[in-house]
Amino acid sequence: MKRLQAFKFEVRPNGEQQLQMCRFAGSCRFVFNRALALQKARHEGGEKKLGYAGLCKELGAWKQSPETGWLTQAPSQPLQQALKDLERAYKNFFKGRAAFPAFKKRGRHDAFRFPQRVKLDQGNARIFLPKIGWIRYRKSREVVGTVKNVTVSAAAGKWFVSIQTEREVEAGYHPASGIVGVDAGVANFATLSTGEFIAPVNALGKRKRQLARAQRALSRKQKFSRNWIKAKARVQTIHSRIGNTRRDHLHKLTTTLSKNHAAIVIEDLQVRNMARSASGTVDQPGRNVRAKTGLNRSILDQGWGEFRRQLEYKQAWRGGIVEAVAPRNTSRTCSACGHVAKESRRSQSRFECVACGHTAHADVNAARNILAAGHAVMACGGDVSPYWHLGTNTAAPMKQEPAEATHSGPVPA
């Protein structure tokens, strides 16, 4: 099967190359914004939205115009890729996967992409980009596969290249044979059905005071002055470190889970709904807004969506599976007898069944219910929540029979 994989490195451009990359990113941002404005104007005028071919014709006209003739200085392919990005943004909106396309701002997500005409010299740790030339990069690992496209992006004052490759790999079986249930939380980032607790990294929480201090200093500077630019760079650096810390923690955790378990059962959490604002409106203000804001911040700081995304593609690469089950009553169900009662959850960490008296850590009890739901779904399929307790035994070791189902065939990437 074919595997698409990206390799990201920091590049070391000289002054002229860095200036060129800033210009190219600005040109792509201009084309994206102008095309979006054109589509909105056609919609308001009752005209049909232009397709990619029509936008390319408009791009040719913009290059011939005296006002925007400077677009000819940028490579044509990145400008065309910006139009493709707009088309993809519209498709994601109409399919309900994203919000309506918005205008891009300078200094935020500056990037451009080369789909071809790129050369890679791994021996000398350098890459050739059209109209930029050879640039050295910080080589941390070998790039494997055929180069399909290269994306150049800026973040916190540094430039990076993301090299997407394609290669053929054998669709094998997962080397492990275990199955585990994972309960995501805030106090504990993850609790496994085996009883293991994984502490949260709290990347934002640990740097919240530092970030607030830097943002206050930025607010006191005159906008666009030299001191304002320096203060803004400090804020960007802190945000970059927060993101790097969170991604590093998630990659290490998901790699460990994926290597040791052929099947991983998680809750199908709707993070966007869980982190929705509770401020309400002027007529109907929300309740406990401050507490809900803190909870939303903690939920988003954990990165549950990225955790699931990484688990899914790493398991697919290794031949394993990730099963997402409904989260309904996982924290209220007794993993020993299956009785469902809100009163059984005595506190954040204590679970004591009001029917049979079974006691356990609340997160471990929930993880075992998630594991039992995964057993039932893989065996029967569909909604089998009333029968979760039939597949769980808190006194016995973790069952291994469903792992055989994971070896019935390779999982496509």
PLY file of the C-alpha trace (Angstrom):
ply
format ascii 1.0
element vertex 413
property float x
property float y
property float z
element edge 412
property int vertex1
property int vertex2
end_header
0.00 0.00 0.00
1.05 3.61 -0.49
2.07 5.67 2.52
2.13 9.47 2.57
4.48 10.89 5.18
5.79 14.37 5.93
9.26 15.28 7.18
9.61 18.74 8.71
12.95 20.54 9.16
14.11 24.02 10.10
15.92 25.78 7.25
18.82 28.23 7.46
18.28 30.87 4.75
20.57 33.84 4.22
19.24 37.38 4.27
18.31 37.51 0.59
16.61 34.10 0.68
14.63 35.05 3.77
13.47 38.23 2.07
12.40 36.23 -0.98
10.43 33.77 1.13
8.63 36.65 2.86
7.71 38.07 -0.56
6.46 34.74 -1.87
4.35 34.14 1.25
2.91 37.64 0.92
2.10 37.07 -2.75
0.27 33.82 -1.97
-1.64 35.54 0.82
-2.62 38.36 -1.56
-3.85 35.91 -4.23
-5.85 33.94 -1.67
-7.51 37.06 -0.24
-8.24 38.60 -3.64
-9.74 35.36 -4.93
-11.89 35.06 -1.80
-13.09 38.66 -2.22
-13.94 37.91 -5.86
-15.96 34.84 -4.90
-17.87 36.79 -2.26
-18.61 39.60 -4.73
-19.92 37.11 -7.32
-22.11 35.48 -4.69
-23.58 38.83 -3.61
-24.21 39.71 -7.26
-26.08 36.45 -7.85
-23.36 34.97 -10.07
-22.00 31.43 -9.90
-18.82 30.79 -7.96
-15.73 30.39 -10.13
-13.94 27.07 -10.21
-10.22 26.51 -10.04
-9.78 26.96 -13.81
-11.68 30.27 -13.72
-9.58 31.53 -10.83
-6.40 30.65 -12.73
-7.60 32.83 -15.62
-8.17 35.66 -13.16
-4.67 35.11 -11.79
-3.25 35.52 -15.30
-5.15 38.79 -15.66
-3.82 40.03 -12.32
-0.27 39.37 -13.47
-0.86 41.45 -16.62
-2.38 44.35 -14.68
-0.06 47.32 -13.94
-1.31 47.43 -10.34
-0.53 43.82 -9.52
2.18 43.06 -12.05
4.60 42.39 -9.20
2.98 38.95 -8.88
5.17 37.82 -11.81
8.19 37.96 -9.48
6.79 35.04 -7.45
6.79 31.43 -8.74
3.58 30.52 -10.55
3.04 27.18 -8.82
2.76 28.52 -5.23
0.23 31.10 -6.44
-1.82 28.37 -8.09
-1.57 26.29 -4.91
-3.08 29.23 -2.99
-6.11 29.04 -5.29
-6.33 25.28 -4.66
-6.23 25.96 -0.93
-9.21 28.27 -1.35
-11.12 25.61 -3.29
-10.36 23.08 -0.56
-11.51 25.54 2.10
-14.86 25.93 0.31
-15.28 22.15 0.04
-14.52 21.70 3.73
-17.10 24.35 4.57
-19.85 22.83 2.45
-19.16 19.38 3.89
-19.34 20.74 7.46
-15.69 20.08 8.30
-14.65 23.72 8.78
-15.91 27.28 9.05
-16.41 29.59 6.07
-13.09 30.67 4.47
-11.64 33.79 6.10
-9.16 36.35 4.88
-5.56 35.66 5.83
-3.62 38.11 7.97
-0.01 39.07 7.59
2.30 37.26 9.96
-0.16 34.45 10.74
0.39 31.09 9.07
2.64 32.51 6.35
3.36 29.64 3.96
3.63 28.62 0.31
3.92 25.25 -1.44
5.91 23.84 -4.36
4.28 20.76 -5.96
7.30 19.99 -8.17
10.70 21.22 -9.47
12.24 20.70 -6.04
15.62 19.01 -5.55
16.76 17.33 -2.33
20.43 16.77 -1.46
20.38 14.78 1.78
24.12 14.17 1.75
24.80 17.88 2.17
21.56 18.60 4.09
20.24 21.12 1.58
17.17 21.60 -0.61
16.64 23.51 -3.86
13.53 25.68 -4.18
12.62 27.49 -7.44
13.57 31.20 -7.49
15.18 30.80 -4.06
18.07 28.43 -4.67
19.81 25.92 -2.43
19.00 26.25 1.29
20.55 24.27 4.10
18.28 22.61 6.66
18.78 21.05 10.09
18.84 17.37 9.20
17.44 15.29 12.05
16.52 12.14 10.07
16.56 10.68 6.59
13.78 11.52 4.15
12.31 8.27 2.83
10.23 7.97 -0.33
9.57 10.03 -3.45
9.13 13.75 -2.86
5.61 14.83 -3.84
5.53 18.45 -2.63
7.33 20.84 -0.29
5.65 23.42 1.95
7.64 26.36 3.27
6.22 27.99 6.40
7.19 30.57 9.02
6.63 30.28 12.77
8.03 32.40 15.62
10.64 34.05 13.41
11.94 30.76 11.96
11.39 29.11 8.59
10.60 25.44 8.07
10.20 23.04 5.14
7.73 20.17 5.26
8.62 17.52 2.67
5.75 15.18 1.81
6.82 11.84 0.36
5.10 8.77 -1.02
6.37 5.20 -0.88
5.14 1.63 -1.12
5.08 -0.35 2.13
3.94 -3.84 2.96
0.61 -4.10 4.75
1.66 -6.33 7.64
0.17 -7.34 10.96
0.66 -5.51 14.20
3.51 -7.08 16.22
1.63 -6.71 19.52
-1.48 -8.64 20.55
-3.00 -6.57 23.35
-6.02 -4.30 23.54
-6.41 -1.38 25.93
-9.10 1.13 26.84
-8.12 4.77 27.28
-10.10 7.31 29.29
-9.13 10.93 28.55
-9.38 13.54 31.27
-8.01 16.78 32.67
-6.70 15.73 36.09
-5.06 12.74 34.37
-4.45 13.15 30.66
-5.14 9.46 30.08
-6.03 6.50 32.25
-5.55 3.00 30.87
-7.76 0.03 31.62
-4.66 -1.65 33.06
-4.69 0.88 35.90
-1.86 3.06 34.59
-2.17 6.84 34.91
-0.57 9.27 32.45
-0.08 12.74 33.88
-0.95 15.78 31.77
1.84 17.96 30.46
-0.23 21.18 30.82
1.88 23.06 28.29
-0.23 26.21 28.47
-0.83 26.07 32.21
2.88 26.00 33.00
3.59 29.07 30.86
0.34 30.95 31.48
1.90 33.55 33.78
4.88 34.03 31.49
2.56 34.44 28.50
0.31 36.91 30.36
3.32 39.01 31.36
4.58 39.12 27.76
1.13 40.02 26.44
0.77 42.86 28.96
4.15 44.21 27.89
3.04 44.02 24.25
-0.17 45.95 24.99
1.84 48.86 26.44
3.98 49.32 23.32
3.17 51.66 20.47
1.84 49.55 17.63
4.33 48.73 14.84
7.23 50.39 16.69
10.52 48.55 17.09
9.80 47.73 20.73
6.35 46.48 19.72
7.93 44.16 17.15
10.33 42.79 19.78
7.53 42.29 22.31
5.40 40.54 19.69
8.29 38.22 18.86
8.54 37.24 22.54
4.83 36.38 22.62
5.19 34.30 19.46
8.18 32.47 20.93
6.21 31.51 24.04
3.29 30.27 21.93
5.73 28.25 19.82
7.24 26.61 22.90
3.79 25.75 24.24
2.87 24.07 20.96
6.19 22.22 20.72
5.85 20.91 24.28
2.32 19.66 23.64
3.20 17.98 20.33
6.30 16.32 21.78
4.27 14.87 24.66
1.52 13.60 22.36
3.94 12.02 19.88
5.84 10.15 22.60
2.64 8.93 24.24
0.88 7.84 21.05
4.01 6.08 19.79
4.28 4.07 23.01
0.60 3.12 22.97
0.69 2.21 19.29
3.78 -0.01 19.65
2.41 -1.97 22.61
-1.23 -2.50 21.63
-2.81 -3.90 18.47
-6.16 -2.29 19.30
-6.84 0.89 21.25
-10.34 1.84 22.38
-11.08 5.52 23.04
-14.16 7.66 23.57
-15.70 9.43 20.59
-15.46 12.85 22.23
-16.90 15.95 20.55
-14.20 18.33 21.75
-15.65 21.33 19.93
-18.96 20.97 21.77
-17.28 20.27 25.10
-15.17 23.44 24.84
-18.02 25.67 23.65
-18.28 29.04 25.39
-20.83 29.44 28.17
-20.96 33.24 28.10
-24.39 33.25 26.47
-25.99 36.47 25.21
-26.94 39.83 26.68
-30.56 38.73 27.11
-29.65 35.27 28.40
-26.22 35.40 30.06
-24.50 32.15 30.91
-23.96 30.64 34.34
-20.60 29.91 35.97
-18.90 31.49 32.98
-15.54 31.93 34.70
-15.38 28.29 35.82
-16.47 27.04 32.39
-13.82 29.23 30.75
-11.13 27.64 32.88
-12.44 24.17 32.07
-12.49 24.96 28.34
-8.90 26.17 28.55
-7.83 22.98 30.31
-9.64 20.78 27.77
-8.04 22.52 24.79
-4.64 22.44 26.53
-4.72 18.62 26.55
-4.98 18.28 22.75
-7.49 15.41 22.67
-8.21 15.89 18.98
-4.52 15.71 18.04
-4.13 12.71 20.36
-6.81 10.80 18.44
-5.44 11.86 15.04
-1.94 10.63 15.87
-3.23 7.35 17.28
-5.27 6.64 14.15
-2.52 7.13 11.59
0.17 5.40 13.69
-2.07 2.39 14.24
-2.91 2.30 10.54
0.79 2.31 9.66
1.49 -0.60 12.04
-1.56 -2.64 11.08
-3.53 -1.97 14.26
-6.89 -0.31 14.82
-8.42 2.50 16.89
-12.01 1.94 17.95
-14.01 5.01 19.07
-17.02 4.18 21.25
-19.86 6.34 22.53
-18.92 8.10 25.79
-22.44 7.84 27.23
-22.45 6.66 30.87
-18.85 5.44 30.83
-18.22 7.28 34.12
-21.50 6.20 35.76
-21.47 2.49 34.91
-20.04 -0.07 37.31
-17.42 -2.13 35.52
-18.23 -5.13 37.77
-22.03 -5.42 37.63
-23.05 -2.93 34.94
-25.31 -0.86 37.18
-25.68 2.75 36.01
-26.12 5.43 38.65
-24.93 9.00 38.98
-24.51 8.53 42.74
-21.82 5.87 42.21
-19.36 8.57 41.14
-18.66 9.89 44.64
-15.89 12.32 43.64
-13.43 13.09 40.89
-11.33 10.04 41.74
-13.60 7.69 43.73
-16.16 5.26 42.32
-18.32 3.13 44.61
-21.20 1.22 43.08
-24.46 1.73 44.97
-25.70 -1.69 43.81
-22.83 -4.14 44.41
-20.39 -2.04 46.45
-17.55 -2.36 43.97
-14.92 0.36 44.53
-12.23 1.58 42.16
-10.59 4.74 40.93
-13.22 6.54 38.87
-10.97 6.96 35.82
-9.86 3.31 35.92
-13.49 2.21 36.15
-14.33 4.38 33.13
-11.35 3.01 31.16
-12.54 -0.55 31.83
-16.03 0.36 30.62
-14.50 1.84 27.47
-12.51 -1.36 26.95
-15.65 -3.49 27.39
-17.51 -1.29 24.90
-14.65 -1.80 22.45
-14.85 -5.57 22.93
-18.59 -5.50 22.21
-18.34 -3.22 19.19
-15.56 -5.28 17.57
-17.50 -8.49 18.24
-21.04 -7.35 17.39
-20.91 -3.86 15.93
-23.45 -1.12 16.46
-24.66 0.33 19.76
-24.08 -2.28 22.44
-23.77 0.00 25.47
-26.34 -1.97 27.58
-24.05 -5.02 27.39
-20.70 -3.41 28.26
-20.48 -5.08 31.67
-20.64 -8.55 30.10
-17.15 -8.11 28.66
-15.42 -6.71 31.75
-14.00 -8.51 34.75
-12.13 -6.30 37.17
-10.59 -9.24 39.00
-9.23 -10.98 35.91
-6.38 -9.82 33.66
-7.11 -8.02 30.43
-8.74 -10.31 27.87
-6.79 -11.10 24.72
-9.38 -12.81 22.47
-10.45 -9.70 20.48
-6.83 -9.10 19.51
-7.20 -11.98 17.04
-9.84 -9.94 15.21
-7.23 -7.26 14.59
-5.18 -9.81 12.63
-7.95 -10.78 10.26
-6.55 -8.42 7.66
-4.44 -5.33 7.20
-5.91 -1.93 7.92
-5.59 0.43 4.94
-3.84 3.74 5.49
0 1
1 2
2 3
3 4
4 5
5 6
6 7
7 8
8 9
9 10
10 11
11 12
12 13
13 14
14 15
15 16
16 17
17 18
18 19
19 20
20 21
21 22
22 23
23 24
24 25
25 26
26 27
27 28
28 29
29 30
30 31
31 32
32 33
33 34
34 35
35 36
36 37
37 38
38 39
39 40
40 41
41 42
42 43
43 44
44 45
45 46
46 47
47 48
48 49
49 50
50 51
51 52
52 53
53 54
54 55
55 56
56 57
57 58
58 59
59 60
60 61
61 62
62 63
63 64
64 65
65 66
66 67
67 68
68 69
69 70
70 71
71 72
72 73
73 74
74 75
75 76
76 77
77 78
78 79
79 80
80 81
81 82
82 83
83 84
84 85
85 86
86 87
87 88
88 89
89 90
90 91
91 92
92 93
93 94
94 95
95 96
96 97
97 98
98 99
99 100
100 101
101 102
102 103
103 104
104 105
105 106
106 107
107 108
108 109
109 110
110 111
111 112
112 113
113 114
114 115
115 116
116 117
117 118
118 119
119 120
120 121
121 122
122 123
123 124
124 125
125 126
126 127
127 128
128 129
129 130
130 131
131 132
132 133
133 134
134 135
135 136
136 137
137 138
138 139
139 140
140 141
141 142
142 143
143 144
144 145
145 146
146 147
147 148
148 149
149 150
150 151
151 152
152 153
153 154
154 155
155 156
156 157
157 158
158 159
159 160
160 161
161 162
162 163
163 164
164 165
165 166
166 167
167 168
168 169
169 170
170 171
171 172
172 173
173 174
174 175
175 176
176 177
177 178
178 179
179 180
180 181
181 182
182 183
183 184
184 185
185 186
186 187
187 188
188 189
189 190
190 191
191 192
192 193
193 194
194 195
195 196
196 197
197 198
198 199
199 200
200 201
201 202
202 203
203 204
204 205
205 206
206 207
207 208
208 209
209 210
210 211
211 212
212 213
213 214
214 215
215 216
216 217
217 218
218 219
219 220
220 221
221 222
222 223
223 224
224 225
225 226
226 227
227 228
228 229
229 230
230 231
231 232
232 233
233 234
234 235
235 236
236 237
237 238
238 239
239 240
240 241
241 242
242 243
243 244
244 245
245 246
246 247
247 248
248 249
249 250
250 251
251 252
252 253
253 254
254 255
255 256
256 257
257 258
258 259
259 260
260 261
261 262
262 263
263 264
264 265
265 266
266 267
267 268
268 269
269 270
270 271
271 272
272 273
273 274
274 275
275 276
276 277
277 278
278 279
279 280
280 281
281 282
282 283
283 284
284 285
285 286
286 287
287 288
288 289
289 290
290 291
291 292
292 293
293 294
294 295
295 296
296 297
297 298
298 299
299 300
300 301
301 302
302 303
303 304
304 305
305 306
306 307
307 308
308 309
309 310
310 311
311 312
312 313
313 314
314 315
315 316
316 317
317 318
318 319
319 320
320 321
321 322
322 323
323 324
324 325
325 326
326 327
327 328
328 329
329 330
330 331
331 332
332 333
333 334
334 335
335 336
336 337
337 338
338 339
339 340
340 341
341 342
342 343
343 344
344 345
345 346
346 347
347 348
348 349
349 350
350 351
351 352
352 353
353 354
354 355
355 356
356 357
357 358
358 359
359 360
360 361
361 362
362 363
363 364
364 365
365 366
366 367
367 368
368 369
369 370
370 371
371 372
372 373
373 374
374 375
375 376
376 377
377 378
378 379
379 380
380 381
381 382
382 383
383 384
384 385
385 386
386 387
387 388
388 389
389 390
390 391
391 392
392 393
393 394
394 395
395 396
396 397
397 398
398 399
399 400
400 401
401 402
402 403
403 404
404 405
405 406
406 407
407 408
408 409
409 410
410 411
411 412
